[in-house]
Amino acid sequence: MTTKVKHWQDPLCIIAGLWMVASPWALAYAAEPRPMWNAVIVGALIALVALYAVFRLTAWKEWANVVLGVWLIASPWILGFSGLTAAAFNAVIVGALVALLSFMVLATDRDVGGWFSAAH
């Protein structure tokens, strides 16, 4: 039995989520609790949701990653770590990537919305 990945965006979201989990140590902001826990928790959620979407695609999983991506974009200001350049920049870039990739799936796959798919 082979598993075929339906969307190339989901594996990229898994990688982005795993990067977020590792980023506090890779970018040296692990000593700062708010951005560190934000990266670890939200990164793990992104990776888990995307992994699950690889095996069972539903719209709510893609929307969940859109919301998590938007949270990452806003989190430096909401949690007060916008002054930590590496952590803030990382959260915004990864958040935008995850939100965009997940939104692309929603926009193009007619099984979960697909308002831009050729079938509509």
SULWO-V150731 format. One line per field, one symbol per residue. ss: DSSP state (A for helix, B for strand, O for the rest). phi: phi as a letter, one per 30 degrees, with the letter a starting at -180 (. if undefined). psi: psi as a letter, one per 40 degrees, with the letter a starting at -180 (. if undefined). A space follows every 50 residues. Layout:
ss: ???
phi: ???
psi: ???
This chain:
ss: OOOOOOOAAAAAAAAAAAAAAAAAAAOOOOOOAAAAAAAAAAAAAAAAAA AAAAAOOOAAAAAAAAAAAAAAAAAAAAOOOOOOAAAAAAAAAAAAAAAA AAAAAAAAOOOOOOOOOOOO
phi: .cccddbddddddddddddedddeddcibddcdddddedddddddddddd ddddcbdbddddddddddddeeddeeddcibdddeddddddddddddddd dddedddccddbkhdcdddc
psi: hihhhdhedddddddddddddeddddeffdehdddddddddddddddddd dddddghiddddddddddddddddddddeffdegdddddddddddddddd dddddddeheeecfeeide.
